[in-house]
Amino acid sequence: MPKQKTHKGLKKRVKVTATGKIKRSKCNGSHLMSGTSGKMGRKIATPTLVEGVRAKKIRTLLNK
């Protein structure tokens, strides 16, 4: 059976931490941010962790 390839699109969007957790960035933070409050901008700028079954599926796609 052939090896499973890494999902390159997902590899560019998430990082695996040293403890094995999946870290991702939040959406809506690239442009048109002048209408949003500073509080919301700071909230969007902070990365978050992926939880549960979704993290397990991401690890499968990344071969980790």
Residue pairs with C-beta under 8 A, 6 or more apart in sequence:
4 63
6 61
6 62
6 63
7 61
7 62
10 58
10 61
10 62
11 62
13 24
13 25
14 22
14 23
14 24
14 50
14 58
14 62
15 22
15 23
15 24
16 22
16 23
16 59
16 62
16 64
17 23
20 59
20 64
21 49
21 50
21 55
22 49
22 50
22 55
22 58
22 59
23 47
23 48
23 49
23 50
24 47
24 48
24 49
24 50
25 47
25 48
26 43
26 44
26 45
26 46
26 47
26 48
27 44
28 44
29 41
29 44
29 45
33 41
33 44
36 44
49 55
50 58
